[in-house]
């Protein structure tokens, strides 16, 4: 059986996904911590077992080349085809690839997300003398089909192909997965040789079918998202996160000031939660572990290295030493309820980071310092961040809350830009997650009466001014 190669056209501008794709190709949008293109590459490598992948790149092609290189890191050779005329559409990208492909090829678009599919069965087929096979998903909603294409089938072959149908019937959704023969390149050359506007690729296949050429249907299984706007990107992330969530280990990082009075309760109650796999207590340098920790097998005592005893530096050190795919962060003075972790977990499949907010009046314990001017200051600062990055569509009421849950891939993306050693570290995490176009969701959590000395240390006007300065510098691009 001849070797199969893969083709991923990735030269389009992706204007419908602006502002996310203003500076990167749509295929490099992240879905559950991995670029879309990488998900597609994994299907070609693991299911289709292609011998080589050709990626057609456009104006932002260098970003793709830098990430994937020659493919050696990803287990499949990759070659690149440059498209400098992206205005000519998908047909031109496929046509350019024809100079490098002589046999059958599996084409998948760079802006589609697939999960738990049967591409392996498609790759075992051979087009023979036909144009090939088009991947179809049955039982789809009309509004979804109207954004792609649909087909009619008679006696095992496609008899019509309609792109973006106004009133689709039959429930068959056409995808960007096609197993094609090199005859397609002849069709493209003939179409481009004719005068007039450049041909539309799917329209070209539709006309070929009407003229008697054979295109066969292949029914795909699994989940599919055409990532063409922010909403569909969020949906793809939800599917990816949900698939990973059940088996994702969770590390809890506790930022402590040493042997503070509430610490044993914080550690023991979080340790008792079945969903928590490890508890890392980050302590000041050189401080030995307390005796009570020995009875908690999931807990580790981590004295931070000298020079890293700042609030933010200790959290960063705890994350570095953790093993979980999910990371929860909390303080060691029992100002947050362990039971509220369930609230954060409830939203983590919808987001890359879930933030707690301490500004909901009904959840603020009497006697805590999160009242009056302190509460107002946190809300105003949050609304300033929301206003300055208004095009990021984030709603915030508290940017200084330590209690949060995030995916490790979220932190990996931002860690080089989160450098604050003090309490403004948590604000910096929020801003950089937002700036990297990852999704944030804020959830109300209870805020309890805390150690007055610690509260005075971190809830101080100087801390607020440092946070305000950080916000302005980041917005003005000064750091």
N, C-alpha and C positions, 0 to 999 in steps of 0.2 A: 504493500500500500504506500503510495507516494507520501512524502512528508508534508504536513500541513503547516502553513505559516499564519501568523496573526497580523491583522492590520487594525490600528487604532487611529482614526482621524481625530486630531486634537488641535486643529488650527483655528477654529472658530473664535470670534471675539466674545461670545457669551454675554451680549448686552442685556439680556433679560434678567441676568443675575447681578447686575450692578447694584450697589457699589462693590460687592464682594469680588467681582472679576475685573475691576478697573486696572489692577496691576498684575494679575496672575491669570493663567488660562483656567477655564472652568474645570478642566480635568484635575487641577491641583487643589480644588476645594477639598477640605478634609471632611470625611465621614467617619465618625467614631474613631478619630485619631489617626486615620490613614487617608492619603489622597485618593480621590475617586479612581484615578488612573491606576493606582496600585491595586485596588480591589479588582479592576478589570484584568490587569496583568496576572493576578493570582488565578483567576478563572482560566485564562489561556494557558498558564503553566500547569496547573494542577488537574484541570478537567479535560481541556482540549489537547494538552501535551504538545503544543506547537513547538517546532524546531527553532523558530526565530519570530520576533515581533518587530514590525515596522510601525513607527509612530510618526505621523505627519504633524509637524509643528508649525506654528505661525509666528506672530510678532513677539510673543512671550516664550518662545521655544527654549530659550536658554535656561529658564527655570526648570523645565522638564528635563533637559539634558543634565543639569547639575544634580538633580535628585536621582535620576535613574542610571546615568552614566551608560556604560556598555551592557548593563544588565547583569553583570557578574554577581552583584550583591543580591539579586532577586532570582537567580537560578535559571535565567533564560536570556539568550543573546538578544540585544536590542540594536536596531539600526534606525536612523532618523532620515526623514525626507522633509525638506524645507518647502513650505508653501508661502510665497511672497505675494500671492494674489488671493487673499482670503475672501475678497468680495465676490469671487467667482463661485463660492459655496462649496458644499460637501462634494459635489461631483468632481470639482477640480482637484481636491485632495486625493480622492480615490484614483483619478486619472494619473496623477503624479506618481503614486505608488506602483502603477502598472509597469513603470520602467524597471522595477526591481523584483516583481513577482511574476513567475511563469506558470505556476500551477494553481490549484485550488487554495482558497484562503478564508479564514474565519475573520469577519469584520465585526467589531464591537465599537460603539461610540464612546467617547471619553466622558460624556456627561450623563451616563446611566449607571444606576446602582442595582446590582442583583444580589440576592441572598438565597441560599439553599436551592439552587437551580439544577437543571439536568443538561448543562452544556456538554457534558461528556458524551451523552447519547447523540447529540447533534454532530459532534466532531468525528464520530465513527461512520457517518454517512459520507457518500461521495457524490458530487454533482453530476458526474458523467457527462452526457451531452446536453444537459439542461443548464439554465442560468444558475441554479442552485436552490437553496432553501432560505426562507425568511422565518425568523423566530416570532411566534405569536403567543400571546397570553390570553386564554379564554376567560369568560365570565367577568369582564371589566366594565366599569361604569362608563356611560356615554361621554360624560364630561372629561374623563381621562383620555378616552380614545380620540376625542376631537382635538387633542393637542399633539397627537402622533399620526398614525395612519391605520387604516383597517383594510381588510381584504374580503372577497367572497371566494368560496372554494367549491369546486365541482369535480367529482371523480378524482380526488387526490391531487389536484393542481389548483394554483391560484388563477382565477379567471378575471379578477379586477383588483386594482390596488388604488385606493383613494387616500390622499394625504389630507390631514386636518378636516375630516368630514363634518359637515354642519349637523347632520342628523344620523349618526352612526347606528346601525342595527346589527344584531348578531353577537355583540359582546367580544369580538376578537380585536385585541390591541396589538398593533404592529410595533415591534421593538427595533432597536438599532443593531441587533444580532442577526447577521446574515452569513451563511456559508455559501460562497460564490465561486463560480468557475472563471477562468481568465477570459471567457467570452464577454464578460462585462466590460473589459477594457476596450474591446473592439467597438462596443456600443457607445462608449464614452468618446472615443476618438472621432467616430462618425458624427456624433451630436455636436461636438465642439467645432467640427469642420463646417457645419452649416451656419449661414448668417443668422444674426439675431441674438437675443440675450442668452447667457450661459444656461445650460440645461439644469433642471432640478433633478437630483439623483433618484429620489423615490418616484418622481413623475416619469423619469426615463424608464425605470423598471415597469411601471404601470403601462406605459405605451407598448413596451416590448411584449408584455403579456397579452395585450389586446391584439397584437399582430401575430400571435400564435406561438411565441416562445414559451418555454416551460419553466415556471418557477413553482417550487413545491412548498407546502406549508410544513412547519415544524412547531408542535405545541410545547412551549416552555412551561416548566413548573417553577414554583417558588415565588419569591417576592421581588417586586420591580418598582423603581422610582426613576422617572425622567427628571433629572435635576436641572430645571430651567429657571428657577427663581428661589427666593429666600425660603418660602413656605415648603417647597419640595425638598430643599436642602435640610431643613429642620426635620421633615418626615423621615428622610433617609438616615439622619443621625439617630432619630428615635429607634428605628428598626435595628441599626447597628448596635446601639447601646443596649437595647433590650436583649439582643442575642448574647451579648457578653455579660450581662448583669448577674444572671443566676450563678455563674461560676467565678465571678470577680471577687478576689480576696480584698478585705478592707483593713487598712492600717489606720489606727487612731494615734495622732501626734498630740501629746499633752505638753504644753509649754508651762514649765513650773519655775518658781523662784526658790526651790529648795524644799525644806521640810515644812511647807505651809500647812495650816490646819485643815483645809478642805481637801488636800491632795489624796489622802487614803480613800475618801469617799468617792471622789471623781474616778480614780483608777479602778476601784473595786466594782462600782456600778457599771461603768463602761465595759469592764472585763466580763461581767456577767451577761452581757448582750450576746446572743448566739451569732449575730451577723458580724460581730467584730472579731477579726482573726488575730490581731496583735495590737498591743497598747505600748507605745513608745513614750516613756516619760523623759523628756529632755530637761536636764538639771544643770546648774552652774558647774564650772570646771572643778574637777577633783572631788566632788561630793560623793561619798560612798552610798550605795543603795541602802534604804531603810530595811529593817527586819521584816516589816509587814508585807513587803513585796514578794518574799520568797514563797508565799502561799498562792501566788497568782501566776500560773505557768505561761499565760499568753503575754505577760507584761515584761518589758525590758527597761532597765534604768540606763539612761544615756547621758553621762556628763559631757557637756559640749567642750570642744577644744578651747584653750585660752584664746581670747580675742574674739570669740563668737558668742559671748554671753548676752548680747542685745536681744530684745524681744523677737525681732524678725529673724535675726541670725540663728537663733535657737530653733525656730520653726523650720527654717530652710535646712538646718542640720538634721532635724528629725525626718524630714521628707527624704533627704539623701540616704538615710540609713534604713528607711522603710522598704517593705517588700510588696505591699498591696497594689492592686490595680486601681482601687478606690482609696482616696486619702481624705480622712476627716481630721479637722484641726479644732482644738478646744483649749481653754486655759485651765490651770490647775487649782483654782480657788473656788470651785463649785458655783460659778456664776451662771452656768448653763445646765439644763436638765439632760441627762443621758436619754430620757424617753423621747426628746425632740429629734434625736437622730433619725427616727422613723419618718419624720416629716421631710427631712432632707433626702432620705432614700427614696421617698415616694416620687420625687421630681427629677432624680439624677438621670433617668433614661431620656428625659426631655432636654437635658442641658449638659454642658461641659463642666459647669460649676454651679452649685446651689449655695446661695448665701443666706445666712441667718440675718434677720433684722430685729434689733432690740427696741424699736421705737413704737411698737404697738402698745398703747396705754394699758389695755386690759391684761397684758402679759408681763408688765413691769412690777416686780415685787416692791411692796412698801419698804422704804428705807434704803433702796438702791440709789445710786447716783445718776441713773439714767432718767432724770426728771427735769422739768423746768428748762433753764437755759442750756443745760448739757444736752438734753434730748433735742431741743430746737436747733442747736449748733450742728448736731449730726445730721438732722434732716436737711438743713440748708446746704450743708456741704454735699450731701448726696444729690440734691436737686441741681446743684451747680455742675456736678459731674454729668448728670443726665442731660443738662442743657448744652454743655460744651461738646458732648458727643451725641447730639440729638439724632444724627443719621444712623446710629447704631441700634436704635429702637430698644433701649434698655430702661426698665423702670426701677428706680432705687429710692430707698428711704433711709439707708444706713450703710455707710461705706467703711466703718471702723469695726464692724463685728468680726471677731475671730472665728466664731463657730461657723464652719462651712464644710462642704463636701465637694470633692472634685475628682475627675478622672486623672490618672497619672499622665496621660498624654496631654492633658490641658496644661499641667505644670511644666512638662518637658518643652512645650512650645514657647513658654514665657520666661523660663527660669533665668536666661541670660540677661533679661531686662528688668528683673526684680532684684534690686540690690540694696534696698534700705535695711539697715541693721535694727532700727527701732520699731515702734508700734505702727508706723506708717507703712510697714511691709504689707499688711493686709489690704490697705487701700491700693497699694501699687499692684498687688496681685489682681485686684478687681479691674483696675484700669487696663492693665496689659492683656488680660483675658478678653476684655471688650475690644481693645484695639486690634487684637489678632482675629477678630470676627468670630470668636467662639461664643457660644450661647450662655447667658447668665439668667438665672431665675432667683428671685428673692422670696424667702418664706419667713413668716413671723415665728420667733422662738421666745420662750420665757427668759427673762433676765432677772436674776436673783440678787439678794443683798450680798455684797462682796466685802472682802477685807478692805477697810478704809485706807490703809497705807498703800495697798496696790492700786486702788482706785485713784488715789491722789497722784500716784506715780504716772499713770497712763492717761487719765482723764484730766489733763492739765491744759490751760490755755496755750502753753508752748507747743504741746502735741498737736493741737488744732491748727496752729499757725504753720507748723511743719507740713501738715497734711495739705493745707490750702496752697502752700508754696509748691508742693509736689504736683498737685493738680494743674496749676498754672504752667509750671515748667513743661509738663508732659504735653499739655495742649499746644503750647507755643513751640514745641519741638526742641527744647533746650536741653533735654537729657533723654 
